[in-house]
Amino acid sequence: MLLLTVAGPGHAAFIEVPDAARPGAVRPGIGNAAQIADRFDVPAAARPGALRPGEDGFGVNDRSLAQVADLPDAARPGAIRPGEDRKLIPAEPPTEPLFEVPPVADRPLEIDEGEKIAVSKFVVDGAQDRPEFDIELSDVQGILDQALAARADGFTVGRLQEVADEVTKYYREHGLILAQAFVPVQTVEDGAVRIQVMEGLLGRVVTEGNELYNADVLEAPFRSLLGQPITKDATESALLRVSDLPGQSSFGVFQPGVEVGTADMVLKVQDEDRFALAVRADNHGITETGRNRYLAKVSWNNPLGQGDRLDVTAQHTAVPDNTFFYAVDYEVPVTGLYDSVFNIGTSRNQFDVGGQFRDSGIYSDIRNYHLALSNDLIRSRLMNLNVGARLSKKRSGTKALGRRVSMDSLTVAALEVNFDNVDARFGGLNAAYLEISHGFNDFLGAMGKNPATVQPSRQSGTGEFAAGEFNKVFLSASRFQSLTPLWDKLENHNLLLTFEAMWSPDLLVPLEQYSVGGPTNVRGYRPTEQLFDRALFASLEWIINAPFISDQPAFGNRTWGELMQFSIFYDWSTGQLNSSLPTEKHSERFNAIGFALSFNNPKVFSSKITIATPVGSPRPENDKRPQYWVDLNFFF
């Protein structure tokens, strides 16, 4: 939950076997665990009618910007000159000023009420060039000079404040949301009127309601902002980084600062959870290794008091009881390294191949280890950009009747880029992921160009075996589009367009190949229906929020449209192998059509039922038309 509130006067704002049975082809790990996570929450900005012209979610606290007193009048020396006795000594200035700007409480209510003063110039106090915000003193002076030229007949006190309001508007249009320009109490002499600018600096960060987290951890995203002008983007980004800390939800409130011209940020922690549990049951497995799968994931939030998290995931299959998978992941923020996040983890997947290959005694053991470092280059409500680097050690071994028959061992370095943004203008949400991978020969136990005693699992059509060195590029992109901007009668209708592409010039082992089929790919085919070295995938899904009852109240202060969705979809994919064997098909194309019904009560329960059937050839490996996919998820 993210909420930013600024209190102000009177207002507030807040062995040849099928591909699916090959070692490394079945990936029940982190990707499956990730499906337990909460349903991707479309930001409020993407919802119809959420963004209103002129509203940016922030208010201004005028009380937090103090007024300052005027300086006394100056006296000019040299009025009496020796030898000029006949000249009169100039009279002293009158005790009452010619024009005095009174305190706010004593100023007239009407803008044109009261005495006018002829202004010769405006003098700006408290302003400076801020190139990082594209603020220049010359621009401010230009606003004042333009106002001066427009009122040659003079200004009332109300009109003077109107000029100051234009300066305030300039600062806020450049992102300084608490900046305030005003006319201080002063005695105007020689027509020079002072305009005081308070930029609105961040004074302190105060935490309330936190028990699980130390104040230093919650305040860390704001450290670089202390003493700097308060801006919408920087404040929003810092609050979102606080919300990224696991096991807590909080919001921020501005209050007047201790020092004149400052405001303090109060972080109010609403909920804290030391542990979180998610359990899942689905039928997303395959017949040979276990169709029905049962998974549990336990998260330990902030175990070392550093905003860190430890995740332990375990998965077991049934019908048949052939697979056991586990994963352990730990991540911790590294505030001293540009607010990066460090991640280390390991996983292991062990399974026996059953079905028609039961008598072959095939057993596989897949182990992965990784180190990763990532950083949010952009963090905001409307746009996010994260880049990361990952080093992985992957090993997949296969035995038949107790004898080792193949071994794939890789050391892979990858560059990862995650991007998403809200298209507020057209009511859409975009997301993209790019991964560039390189495998090394003979590094950290990786395979070399020449095969070891135990050969790799894949051999080319020319007789060469796969090596540890390879290059691969993977791209995924999606667009979630609300149809409301096209026609208001489609208020609860959305389109989801998904695209994936993978390319490699090398002979890849199953650990790195692209997998076609399953509940998240071409849904008319079973998982890992076929593996490719190069592949394209596209899907178009029309999603309707609870047809006919979308606006009806359900429970938990939610409507049925918020809890239930119906969709129909079309999936397509094509792929090819590099240097395929004579017994392998070099390329293939897959098509499927189907529908799905999903139910989602965030942080409590989610479920999805999908029914899909292939369109045309090839025939599914398991001979099922249609395929049925069911999953149940509970969150504690």
C-alpha positions in Angstrom: 0.0 0.0 0.0 1.3 3.5 -0.9 -0.2 6.7 0.3 1.3 10.1 0.5 -0.6 12.8 2.5 0.3 16.4 3.0 -1.7 18.3 5.6 -2.4 21.9 4.9 -4.8 24.6 6.1 -8.3 23.5 5.0 -7.2 20.7 2.7 -5.4 17.3 2.5 -4.1 14.9 -0.2 -3.0 11.2 0.4 18.0 -41.7 -23.4 15.6 -40.7 -26.1 12.7 -39.7 -24.1 10.2 -36.9 -24.7 11.5 -33.3 -24.3 9.4 -33.0 -21.2 11.2 -35.8 -19.5 14.7 -34.6 -20.3 16.9 -33.3 -17.5 16.5 -29.6 -17.1 13.3 -29.4 -19.2 11.0 -29.6 -16.2 11.5 -26.4 -14.3 9.4 -26.3 -11.1 11.6 -23.8 -9.4 11.5 -20.2 -8.9 9.2 -19.6 -11.8 6.5 -21.8 -10.2 7.1 -20.3 -6.8 6.7 -16.9 -8.3 3.2 -17.9 -9.4 2.3 -18.0 -5.7 2.9 -14.3 -5.4 0.0 -11.9 -5.4 -1.7 -11.2 -8.7 0.0 -8.4 -10.5 -1.7 -5.3 -9.3 -2.4 -2.8 -12.1 -1.5 0.6 -10.6 -4.4 2.9 -9.8 -3.1 5.3 -12.4 -4.0 2.7 -15.1 -7.6 2.3 -13.9 -10.3 4.1 -15.9 -10.9 7.6 -14.4 -8.1 7.3 -11.9 -6.0 10.2 -13.3 -7.8 13.5 -13.2 -6.4 16.6 -14.9 -4.7 18.8 -12.4 -4.4 16.2 -9.6 -1.0 14.8 -8.8 -1.6 13.2 -5.4 0.2 15.9 -3.4 -1.0 18.8 -1.4 1.0 21.7 0.2 1.4 22.7 3.8 1.7 26.5 3.8 2.2 26.6 7.6 5.5 24.8 7.2 7.0 27.8 5.4 7.6 30.6 7.9 7.6 34.3 7.1 10.5 36.6 7.9 10.7 40.1 9.2 11.8 43.2 7.2 15.1 45.0 7.6 15.2 48.6 9.0 15.4 51.7 6.7 18.9 53.0 5.7 20.1 56.5 6.3 22.3 58.3 3.6 25.6 60.0 4.9 27.1 63.2 3.4 24.0 65.3 3.6 26.0 68.3 5.1 28.8 69.6 3.0 31.5 72.1 4.4 31.2 75.6 2.8 27.6 75.4 1.8 26.0 77.0 4.9 23.1 78.5 2.9 21.8 75.0 1.9 19.2 73.4 4.1 19.8 70.1 5.8 17.4 67.5 4.4 14.6 66.6 6.7 14.6 63.2 8.4 12.4 60.5 6.9 8.9 60.5 8.3 8.3 58.3 11.3 5.4 56.6 9.4 6.4 54.7 6.2 5.0 55.6 2.9 3.7 52.0 2.4 3.9 49.0 4.7 3.0 45.4 3.9 1.1 44.2 7.0 1.0 40.6 8.4 -1.3 38.2 6.7 -3.9 38.4 9.3 -4.2 42.2 8.8 -4.3 42.1 5.0 -7.5 42.9 3.1 -9.6 40.0 2.0 -10.4 41.3 -1.5 -7.5 41.2 -3.9 -8.0 44.8 -5.1 -8.9 46.3 -1.7 -6.6 48.7 0.0 -4.0 51.2 -1.0 -1.9 50.8 -4.1 1.9 51.2 -4.3 3.9 52.0 -7.4 6.5 49.2 -7.6 9.8 50.0 -9.3 11.3 46.5 -9.0 10.9 43.1 -7.3 13.7 41.7 -5.2 13.8 37.9 -4.7 15.1 36.4 -1.5 15.8 32.7 -0.8 16.0 31.6 -4.4 18.9 30.1 -6.3 19.7 28.3 -9.5 18.6 24.6 -9.4 19.8 23.1 -12.6 18.9 19.6 -11.5 15.2 20.8 -11.5 15.7 23.2 -14.5 15.1 26.1 -12.2 16.9 29.4 -13.0 16.8 32.7 -11.2 16.5 34.5 -14.6 13.2 32.6 -15.2 11.9 33.7 -11.8 13.0 37.3 -12.4 11.3 37.1 -15.8 8.0 36.2 -14.2 8.3 39.2 -11.8 9.3 41.6 -14.6 6.4 40.5 -16.7 4.0 41.2 -13.8 5.6 44.6 -13.2 5.1 45.6 -16.8 1.4 44.6 -16.7 0.5 46.9 -13.7 2.1 50.3 -14.3 -0.6 51.9 -12.1 0.6 50.0 -9.0 -0.2 47.0 -6.8 -2.4 46.4 -3.8 -1.2 43.9 -1.2 -3.5 41.3 -2.7 -2.0 41.9 -6.2 1.5 41.6 -4.7 0.6 38.2 -3.3 -0.8 37.3 -6.7 2.6 37.9 -8.2 4.2 35.7 -5.5 1.7 33.0 -6.3 3.0 32.9 -9.9 6.5 32.3 -8.6 5.1 29.4 -6.4 3.4 28.0 -9.5 6.7 28.0 -11.4 8.5 26.1 -8.6 5.8 23.5 -8.3 5.6 23.0 -12.1 9.3 22.1 -11.8 8.6 19.4 -9.2 9.2 21.3 -5.9 5.8 20.4 -4.4 6.2 22.3 -1.1 7.9 25.4 -2.4 6.2 28.6 -1.4 6.7 32.2 -2.5 5.1 35.0 -0.5 5.2 38.7 0.3 6.8 39.1 3.8 6.0 41.8 6.3 8.1 44.8 5.1 8.4 48.4 4.7 8.5 49.3 1.0 11.0 52.1 0.1 11.9 53.4 -3.3 9.3 51.0 -4.8 11.4 47.9 -4.1 9.2 45.0 -3.0 10.8 41.8 -1.7 9.4 38.4 -2.6 10.5 35.6 -0.2 11.0 32.1 -1.6 11.0 29.0 0.6 12.0 26.0 -1.4 10.5 23.5 1.0 13.5 21.4 2.2 13.2 17.9 3.8 14.2 18.3 7.5 13.8 14.9 9.1 12.3 11.4 8.7 10.4 10.2 11.6 9.0 6.6 12.0 5.9 5.5 13.9 4.4 2.1 14.6 7.5 0.0 13.6 8.5 -2.9 15.7 9.9 -5.5 13.2 12.0 -2.9 11.4 14.6 -0.5 12.9 14.1 3.1 12.1 17.4 3.3 10.2 16.3 0.7 7.7 13.0 2.4 7.0 14.7 5.9 6.7 17.5 4.7 4.4 15.8 5.5 1.1 15.4 9.2 2.3 19.0 9.8 3.4 20.1 11.3 0.2 17.1 13.6 0.2 17.7 15.3 3.6 18.3 19.0 3.3 17.2 19.0 -0.3 14.1 20.5 -1.9 11.2 18.2 -1.6 10.1 16.9 -5.0 7.2 14.7 -6.0 9.3 12.2 -8.0 12.0 11.8 -5.3 9.5 11.4 -2.5 7.4 9.0 -4.4 10.5 6.9 -5.3 11.7 6.8 -1.7 8.3 5.7 -0.4 8.1 3.0 -3.0 11.5 1.7 -2.0 10.2 1.6 1.6 7.2 -0.4 0.4 9.5 -2.9 -1.3 10.9 -3.9 2.1 9.3 -7.4 2.8 6.7 -8.0 5.5 5.5 -4.5 6.1 3.1 -1.8 4.7 3.5 1.9 5.4 2.6 5.3 4.1 4.1 8.8 4.5 2.7 12.1 5.8 4.4 15.5 5.7 4.3 17.7 8.8 5.9 21.1 9.5 9.6 20.9 10.2 11.5 22.0 13.2 13.4 24.6 11.2 11.9 27.4 9.2 11.3 26.4 5.6 11.5 22.7 6.2 9.0 19.8 6.4 9.4 16.4 8.0 8.4 13.1 6.6 6.5 10.8 9.0 6.6 7.1 8.0 3.6 5.4 9.6 3.9 1.6 9.5 0.5 -0.1 9.4 1.3 -3.8 9.3 4.3 -6.0 10.0 4.6 -9.7 9.4 7.7 -11.7 10.5 6.7 -14.8 8.5 4.5 -15.4 5.4 3.3 -18.7 4.1 1.9 -19.6 0.7 0.7 -23.0 -0.4 -0.3 -24.2 -3.9 -1.8 -27.2 -5.6 -2.0 -27.7 -9.4 -2.0 -30.2 -12.2 0.8 -28.5 -14.2 3.1 -31.4 -14.2 3.6 -34.2 -16.7 2.6 -37.9 -16.6 6.2 -39.2 -16.6 7.3 -37.2 -13.5 4.1 -36.4 -11.6 1.1 -34.5 -13.0 -0.3 -33.2 -9.7 2.0 -30.9 -7.8 1.9 -29.6 -4.2 4.1 -26.6 -3.2 4.7 -24.6 -0.1 6.8 -21.5 0.3 7.8 -19.9 3.6 9.2 -16.4 3.8 11.2 -15.1 6.8 11.1 -11.3 6.6 13.9 -9.1 8.0 15.7 -12.0 9.7 19.0 -10.0 10.2 17.3 -6.6 10.6 18.6 -5.3 7.3 15.4 -5.3 5.3 16.4 -8.8 4.1 14.3 -11.9 3.3 14.9 -15.7 3.3 12.6 -17.8 1.2 12.4 -21.6 1.4 10.3 -23.5 -1.2 9.5 -27.2 -1.4 7.4 -29.0 -4.1 6.4 -32.6 -4.3 4.4 -34.4 -7.1 1.8 -37.1 -7.1 0.4 -39.4 -9.7 3.1 -40.6 -9.9 5.1 -39.7 -6.8 8.3 -39.1 -8.8 9.6 -35.6 -8.2 10.9 -33.6 -5.2 12.1 -30.0 -5.6 13.4 -27.4 -3.2 14.8 -23.9 -3.4 16.4 -21.5 -0.9 16.9 -17.9 -1.7 18.2 -15.0 0.4 18.2 -11.3 -0.6 19.3 -8.2 1.2 19.5 -4.5 0.3 23.0 -3.0 -0.2 22.4 0.7 0.6 26.0 1.5 0.3 26.1 0.3 -3.4 23.5 2.7 -4.9 20.6 1.0 -3.1 21.2 -2.3 -4.9 19.8 -5.7 -3.9 22.0 -8.7 -3.5 20.6 -12.2 -4.0 22.0 -15.7 -3.4 20.2 -19.0 -3.9 20.3 -22.6 -4.6 17.7 -25.2 -5.9 17.6 -28.9 -6.5 15.1 -30.9 -8.6 15.2 -34.7 -8.4 12.8 -36.9 -10.4 12.3 -40.4 -11.8 10.9 -40.8 -15.3 7.9 -43.0 -15.2 5.1 -43.8 -17.7 6.2 -45.9 -20.7 9.9 -45.3 -19.6 9.5 -46.7 -16.1 11.4 -49.9 -16.8 14.4 -47.9 -18.0 15.1 -46.7 -14.5 15.9 -43.1 -15.6 16.7 -40.8 -12.8 17.7 -37.1 -13.0 19.2 -34.7 -10.6 19.4 -31.0 -11.4 21.2 -28.5 -9.2 21.4 -24.7 -9.6 23.4 -22.1 -7.7 23.4 -18.4 -8.3 24.6 -14.9 -7.2 22.8 -11.8 -8.4 23.0 -8.0 -7.9 20.2 -5.7 -9.1 19.4 -2.0 -8.9 16.3 0.1 -9.5 17.4 2.8 -11.9 13.8 4.2 -12.0 11.2 3.6 -9.2 7.9 5.3 -9.5 4.2 4.7 -9.7 4.1 5.1 -13.5 7.5 3.7 -14.5 10.1 1.2 -13.2 13.4 0.2 -14.6 15.6 -2.4 -13.0 18.9 -3.8 -14.2 20.8 -6.7 -12.8 23.7 -9.1 -13.3 23.6 -12.8 -12.5 26.2 -15.6 -12.3 24.8 -19.1 -12.3 26.2 -22.6 -11.9 23.9 -25.3 -13.4 24.4 -29.0 -13.4 22.0 -31.7 -14.7 22.9 -35.4 -14.5 20.9 -38.4 -15.7 21.3 -42.1 -14.7 19.7 -45.2 -16.3 19.6 -48.4 -14.2 22.1 -46.8 -11.8 24.6 -45.9 -14.5 25.4 -42.3 -15.3 24.6 -41.7 -19.0 24.8 -37.9 -19.4 26.0 -34.8 -17.6 25.3 -31.1 -18.5 27.4 -28.6 -16.5 27.2 -24.9 -17.2 28.5 -21.6 -15.8 26.4 -18.8 -17.1 26.7 -15.0 -16.8 23.6 -13.0 -17.6 22.5 -9.3 -17.9 18.9 -8.8 -17.0 16.6 -5.7 -17.6 13.1 -5.4 -16.2 10.8 -2.5 -17.3 7.2 -1.6 -16.8 5.2 1.6 -17.1 1.6 2.8 -17.0 0.2 4.4 -20.1 -2.1 6.8 -18.4 -3.2 8.5 -21.6 -4.5 5.3 -23.3 -5.3 3.2 -20.3 -2.6 0.6 -20.7 0.2 -1.2 -18.8 3.4 -2.2 -20.5 6.0 -4.7 -19.2 9.2 -6.0 -20.7 12.1 -8.3 -19.7 15.4 -8.8 -21.5 18.1 -11.4 -20.7 21.4 -11.7 -22.5 23.3 -14.9 -21.4 26.8 -16.2 -22.1 28.1 -19.6 -21.1 31.8 -20.3 -20.4 33.9 -23.3 -21.3 35.9 -25.0 -18.6 35.0 -22.3 -15.9 33.9 -23.3 -12.4 33.4 -26.9 -13.5 31.6 -26.1 -16.7 31.8 -28.3 -19.8 34.5 -27.7 -22.2 34.7 -27.8 -26.0 35.7 -31.4 -25.8 33.2 -33.7 -23.9 34.2 -35.2 -20.6 34.0 -38.9 -19.6 30.3 -38.6 -19.2 28.9 -37.0 -22.4 26.5 -34.0 -22.5 22.8 -34.8 -23.0 22.7 -33.3 -26.5 24.5 -34.1 -29.7 24.3 -32.3 -33.1 23.6 -33.6 -36.5 27.3 -33.5 -37.3 28.2 -35.6 -34.3 29.5 -32.8 -32.0 28.3 -32.6 -28.4 27.0 -29.4 -26.8 29.8 -27.3 -25.1 29.8 -25.0 -22.1 30.2 -21.9 -24.2 27.1 -20.5 -25.8 25.3 -17.2 -26.3 21.6 -16.6 -25.9 19.1 -13.7 -26.0 15.6 -13.8 -24.5 13.0 -11.1 -24.8 9.5 -10.9 -23.3 7.0 -8.1 -23.7 3.3 -7.6 -22.8 0.6 -5.0 -23.1 -2.4 -4.9 -20.8 -5.0 -2.6 -22.5 -8.2 -1.3 -21.0 -10.9 -1.0 -23.6 -12.8 1.7 -21.8 -11.0 4.5 -23.7 -12.4 3.1 -26.9 -16.0 2.7 -25.8 -17.4 3.3 -22.3 -19.7 0.2 -22.6 -16.5 -1.9 -22.5 -15.6 -0.6 -19.1 -14.9 -4.1 -17.7 -13.1 -5.4 -20.8 -9.4 -5.7 -21.3 -6.9 -7.1 -23.8 -3.6 -8.8 -22.9 -1.1 -9.1 -25.6 2.1 -11.2 -24.8 5.2 -11.7 -27.0 8.4 -13.8 -26.4 11.4 -14.4 -28.5 14.6 -16.5 -27.9 17.6 -16.7 -30.1 20.8 -18.6 -30.0 23.3 -19.7 -32.7 24.6 -22.5 -30.6 23.6 -26.1 -29.6 21.9 -25.6 -26.3 21.3 -28.3 -23.6 17.7 -28.6 -22.2 18.7 -26.4 -19.2 18.9 -23.4 -21.6 16.4 -24.3 -24.4 13.0 -22.6 -24.9 10.1 -24.7 -23.7 6.8 -24.7 -25.6 3.5 -25.8 -24.0 1.9 -25.7 -20.5 -0.4 -23.3 -18.7 1.7 -20.2 -19.4 2.7 -20.9 -23.0 0.7 -22.6 -25.8 -1.9 -23.9 -23.4 -3.3 -26.6 -25.7 -0.2 -28.7 -25.2 1.4 -30.2 -22.0 4.4 -28.5 -20.4 7.7 -28.9 -22.3 5.9 -30.3 -25.3 9.0 -29.5 -27.3 12.4 -27.7 -26.8 14.0 -25.3 -29.2 17.1 -23.2 -29.7 15.2 -20.4 -31.4 11.6 -19.6 -30.8 8.8 -17.1 -31.0 5.6 -17.0 -29.0 2.6 -14.7 -29.1 -0.7 -14.7 -27.2 -3.8 -12.6 -27.4 -6.3 -12.8 -24.5 -9.6 -10.9 -24.0 -10.4 -10.6 -20.3 -13.8 -9.6 -19.0 -14.3 -8.8 -15.3 -17.2 -10.9 -14.0 -19.6 -10.7 -16.9 -23.1 -9.3 -16.1 -22.3 -9.0 -12.3 -19.1 -6.9 -12.4 -20.6 -4.0 -10.4 -22.4 -6.2 -7.8 -21.0 -6.2 -4.3 -19.3 -9.4 -3.3 -17.4 -9.5 0.1 -14.5 -7.7 1.7 -15.7 -4.4 0.3 -15.0 -5.6 -3.2 -17.2 -6.1 -6.2 -17.4 -9.3 -8.2 -15.6 -7.5 -11.0 -12.6 -7.1 -8.7 -12.6 -10.7 -7.7 -13.5 -12.8 -10.8 -12.4 -12.7 -14.5 -13.3 -14.7 -17.5 -11.1 -14.8 -20.6 -10.8 -16.3 -24.0 -7.4 -16.6 -25.7 -5.4 -17.6 -28.8 -1.8 -18.9 -28.4 0.8 -19.3 -31.1 4.5 -20.4 -31.2 7.1 -21.5 -33.6 10.6 -22.8 -33.0 13.6 -24.5 -34.5 16.6 -26.6 -33.5 20.2 -25.8 -34.4 21.9 -28.7 -36.1 19.1 -31.2 -35.4 19.6 -35.0 -35.5 18.1 -37.0 -38.3 15.5 -38.3 -35.8 14.5 -34.8 -34.8 12.2 -32.4 -36.5 14.1 -29.2 -37.4 11.2 -26.9 -36.8 7.6 -26.9 -35.7 4.6 -24.6 -35.2 1.9 -24.7 -32.5 -1.5 -23.1 -32.2 -4.1 -23.3 -29.5 -7.4 -21.7 -28.4 -9.2 -21.8 -25.1 -10.8 -20.0 -22.2 -10.1 -19.4 -18.5 -11.9 -18.5 -15.3 -9.9 -16.9 -12.5 -10.7 -15.9 -9.0 -8.4 -13.6 -7.0 -8.8 -12.3 -3.4 -5.5 -10.5 -2.9 -3.3 -11.8 -0.1 -5.9 -14.5 0.8 -6.7 -16.8 -2.1 -6.4 -17.2 -5.9 -7.5 -19.9 -8.4 -7.6 -20.4 -12.1 -9.2 -23.0 -14.4 -8.0 -23.1 -18.0 -9.3 -25.3 -20.8 -7.5 -25.2 -24.2 -7.2 -27.3 -27.3 -4.7 -27.4 -30.1 -5.6 -25.9 -33.5 -4.3 -28.1 -36.3 -1.1 -30.1 -36.0 1.0 -31.4 -34.3 -1.0 -33.8 -32.1 -0.2 -33.4 -28.4 2.4 -35.8 -27.0 -0.1 -37.0 -24.3 -3.0 -37.2 -26.9 -5.3 -35.0 -24.8 -7.7 -32.7 -26.5 -8.5 -30.4 -24.7 -5.9 -29.9 -21.9 -7.2 -28.9 -18.4 -5.2 -26.7 -16.1 -6.2 -26.0 -12.5 -4.4 -24.2 -9.7 -5.3 -23.2 -6.1 -3.3 -20.8 -4.0 -3.6 -19.8 -0.4 -1.7 -17.0 1.4 -1.1 -16.7 5.1 
